[in-house]
Amino acid sequence: MRKPNVAILGATGAVGAEFITLIEEREFPFNTLKLLASARSAGTTLVVNGKKYIVEEAKPESFEDIDIALFAGGSISKSLAPEAVKRGAIVIDNSSAFRMDPEVPLVVPEVNPEDIDKHKGIIANPNCSTIIMALGLKPLHDLSPIKRIVVSTYQAVSGAGKEGLEELEKQVSASVNHEPVVANILPTTSCPKHYPIAFNVIPQIDIFLENDYTKEEMKMVYETQKIFHDDTIQVVPTTVRVPVYRSHSESVLVETESSVSVEDFKAACRTFKGLQVKDNPMEQIYPMPLYTSNQNDCEIGRIRKDLYNEKGMNFWIVGDQIRKGAALNALQIAEYLIEKQSF
């Protein structure tokens, strides 16, 4: 089997670090590996599989002779992804830059792997919340087409990067020591107001749009429709930041075309790759972010029928948004390309 020459853009960030961890864990096959980052991080030494690599500054020429480029996300994707493609690389991008481009497949490998083959050089990773929800939706959608979704997310501070994590830690420490609590990051650094996240929940992720939904919420709408190839699916989201370090949780109410039994849905989830069913209310068994952190699979539970609509199904799904919601999803796409030898 031919092994690709691989580059990781954003190797020194949280998603880049997760790429490296997963490459080691999964024994991801590569011929050569190049680690790239901003000029500020260039020169950093990182170790992969026991070998030291010097992080290089990312430039267009960095992608010469690269087969697969894993982009960890950020605004630089918009300028460097086309440059990488020009030089023959396939880019798997974690940013939002290309997700809604009709020429770019938006892929969750367990849900729509066939779309990978339609790429023209760039393949987009969905938003982390969309990925986690899509894993729960797919086995239900296969039983009966989805018509409407009402979803509320409970998103960890690591979704706001290492700065979000550091702010939560500082605020918890300040609170327990009766010191002033300083908020500089959340709900988003671009907002004029910032609120404490310690011992609080903030019903805003990203900026508000003209329709009073946030950018994060509308990503879930449009990305879900694109992944399932159905722009008639109604998605009504509320995204919330919670004082959890890692792993996003989501409460999802789905209306399907016809009625599906709880038993059939659970059975479908048990055989669905990427999902683990944790559902025994009488024994208090259900998914929680503390126990899904650093895990590859998402966990689904609290599966129950809508009280008033026979076509409605409720579930609770939790997954590590840095792992499955970002790095792992992208790496699985790369593994598909390697298995098919289509790079």
Solvent accessible surface area in square Angstrom, and as a share of the most:
residue,aa,sasa,rsa
1,M,151,0.67
2,R,122,0.44
3,K,103,0.44
4,P,0,0.00
5,N,31,0.16
6,V,0,0.00
7,A,0,0.00
8,I,0,0.00
9,L,8,0.04
10,G,22,0.21
11,A,1,0.01
12,T,56,0.32
13,G,37,0.35
14,A,52,0.40
15,V,31,0.18
16,G,0,0.00
17,A,52,0.40
18,E,13,0.06
19,F,0,0.00
20,I,18,0.09
21,T,52,0.30
22,L,0,0.00
23,I,0,0.00
24,E,69,0.31
25,E,98,0.44
26,R,82,0.30
27,E,147,0.66
28,F,6,0.03
29,P,33,0.21
30,F,38,0.16
31,N,94,0.48
32,T,69,0.40
33,L,14,0.07
34,K,50,0.21
35,L,2,0.01
36,L,0,0.00
37,A,4,0.03
38,S,53,0.34
39,A,65,0.50
40,R,219,0.80
41,S,24,0.16
42,A,39,0.30
43,G,50,0.48
44,T,55,0.32
45,T,65,0.38
46,L,43,0.21
47,V,75,0.43
48,V,1,0.00
49,N,88,0.45
50,G,70,0.67
51,K,122,0.52
52,K,149,0.63
53,Y,30,0.11
54,I,104,0.53
55,V,2,0.01
56,E,81,0.36
57,E,70,0.31
58,A,13,0.10
59,K,89,0.38
60,P,48,0.30
61,E,99,0.44
62,S,10,0.06
63,F,0,0.00
64,E,89,0.40
65,D,117,0.61
66,I,8,0.04
67,D,30,0.16
68,I,0,0.00
69,A,0,0.00
70,L,0,0.00
71,F,0,0.00
72,A,16,0.12
73,G,29,0.28
74,G,43,0.41
75,S,110,0.71
76,I,69,0.35
77,S,0,0.00
78,K,136,0.58
79,S,69,0.45
80,L,10,0.05
81,A,0,0.00
82,P,51,0.32
83,E,41,0.18
84,A,0,0.00
85,V,43,0.25
86,K,153,0.65
87,R,73,0.27
88,G,58,0.55
89,A,3,0.02
90,I,13,0.07
91,V,0,0.00
92,I,0,0.00
93,D,0,0.00
94,N,16,0.08
95,S,11,0.07
96,S,56,0.36
97,A,38,0.29
98,F,21,0.09
99,R,18,0.07
100,M,97,0.43
101,D,52,0.27
102,P,123,0.78
103,E,91,0.41
104,V,10,0.06
105,P,13,0.08
106,L,3,0.01
107,V,0,0.00
108,V,0,0.00
109,P,21,0.13
110,E,27,0.12
111,V,10,0.06
112,N,3,0.02
113,P,44,0.28
114,E,92,0.41
115,D,6,0.03
116,I,0,0.00
117,D,91,0.47
118,K,123,0.52
119,H,45,0.20
120,K,148,0.63
121,G,7,0.06
122,I,20,0.10
123,I,0,0.00
124,A,0,0.00
125,N,0,0.00
126,P,2,0.02
127,N,11,0.05
128,C,26,0.15
129,S,0,0.00
130,T,1,0.00
131,I,0,0.00
132,I,0,0.00
133,M,0,0.00
134,A,1,0.01
135,L,1,0.00
136,G,0,0.00
137,L,0,0.00
138,K,41,0.18
139,P,4,0.02
140,L,0,0.00
141,H,39,0.17
142,D,90,0.47
143,L,81,0.40
144,S,3,0.02
145,P,61,0.39
146,I,3,0.01
147,K,91,0.39
148,R,93,0.34
149,I,0,0.00
150,V,57,0.33
151,V,1,0.01
152,S,36,0.24
153,T,0,0.00
154,Y,82,0.31
155,Q,3,0.01
156,A,0,0.00
157,V,0,0.00
158,S,9,0.06
159,G,40,0.38
160,A,34,0.27
161,G,25,0.24
162,K,132,0.56
163,E,82,0.37
164,G,0,0.00
165,L,51,0.25
166,E,81,0.36
167,E,13,0.06
168,L,6,0.03
169,E,90,0.40
170,K,142,0.60
171,Q,2,0.01
172,V,53,0.30
173,S,54,0.35
174,A,13,0.10
175,S,34,0.22
176,V,93,0.54
177,N,84,0.43
178,H,175,0.78
179,E,95,0.43
180,P,117,0.73
181,V,57,0.33
182,V,93,0.53
183,A,22,0.17
184,N,90,0.46
185,I,31,0.16
186,L,1,0.00
187,P,6,0.04
188,T,26,0.15
189,T,92,0.53
190,S,84,0.54
191,C,18,0.11
192,P,136,0.86
193,K,133,0.56
194,H,56,0.25
195,Y,101,0.39
196,P,52,0.33
197,I,0,0.00
198,A,9,0.07
199,F,147,0.61
200,N,57,0.29
201,V,84,0.48
202,I,7,0.03
203,P,89,0.56
204,Q,25,0.11
205,I,8,0.04
206,D,38,0.20
207,I,72,0.37
208,F,108,0.45
209,L,68,0.34
210,E,183,0.82
211,N,77,0.39
212,D,114,0.59
213,Y,78,0.29
214,T,0,0.00
215,K,90,0.38
216,E,11,0.05
217,E,10,0.04
218,M,27,0.12
219,K,41,0.17
220,M,0,0.00
221,V,16,0.09
222,Y,106,0.40
223,E,2,0.01
224,T,1,0.00
225,Q,30,0.13
226,K,43,0.18
227,I,2,0.01
228,F,20,0.08
229,H,117,0.52
230,D,43,0.22
231,D,114,0.59
232,T,94,0.55
233,I,2,0.01
234,Q,97,0.43
235,V,13,0.07
236,V,47,0.27
237,P,2,0.01
238,T,64,0.37
239,T,0,0.00
240,V,20,0.12
241,R,11,0.04
242,V,14,0.08
243,P,50,0.32
244,V,44,0.25
245,Y,109,0.41
246,R,49,0.18
247,S,1,0.00
248,H,0,0.00
249,S,4,0.03
250,E,0,0.00
251,S,39,0.25
252,V,1,0.01
253,L,58,0.29
254,V,0,0.00
255,E,57,0.26
256,T,3,0.02
257,E,94,0.42
258,S,57,0.37
259,S,60,0.39
260,V,12,0.07
261,S,47,0.30
262,V,28,0.16
263,E,120,0.54
264,D,79,0.41
265,F,0,0.00
266,K,37,0.16
267,A,51,0.40
268,A,25,0.19
269,C,0,0.00
270,R,150,0.55
271,T,119,0.69
272,F,33,0.14
273,K,157,0.67
274,G,11,0.10
275,L,11,0.06
276,Q,73,0.33
277,V,32,0.19
278,K,70,0.30
279,D,25,0.13
280,N,55,0.28
281,P,69,0.43
282,M,176,0.79
283,E,118,0.53
284,Q,131,0.58
285,I,70,0.35
286,Y,74,0.28
287,P,1,0.01
288,M,76,0.34
289,P,27,0.17
290,L,138,0.69
291,Y,133,0.50
292,T,0,0.00
293,S,26,0.17
294,N,85,0.44
295,Q,88,0.39
296,N,51,0.26
297,D,43,0.22
298,C,0,0.00
299,E,15,0.07
300,I,0,0.00
301,G,0,0.00
302,R,98,0.36
303,I,11,0.05
304,R,97,0.35
305,K,61,0.26
306,D,29,0.15
307,L,157,0.78
308,Y,201,0.77
309,N,52,0.27
310,E,120,0.54
311,K,76,0.32
312,G,1,0.01
313,M,3,0.01
314,N,29,0.15
315,F,2,0.01
316,W,58,0.20
317,I,0,0.00
318,V,0,0.00
319,G,0,0.00
320,D,0,0.00
321,Q,5,0.02
322,I,14,0.07
323,R,10,0.04
324,K,3,0.01
325,G,4,0.04
326,A,11,0.08
327,A,0,0.00
328,L,2,0.01
329,N,0,0.00
330,A,0,0.00
331,L,0,0.00
332,Q,26,0.12
333,I,0,0.00
334,A,0,0.00
335,E,43,0.19
336,Y,37,0.14
337,L,1,0.01
338,I,4,0.02
339,E,136,0.61
340,K,118,0.50
341,Q,70,0.31
342,S,49,0.31
343,F,39,0.16
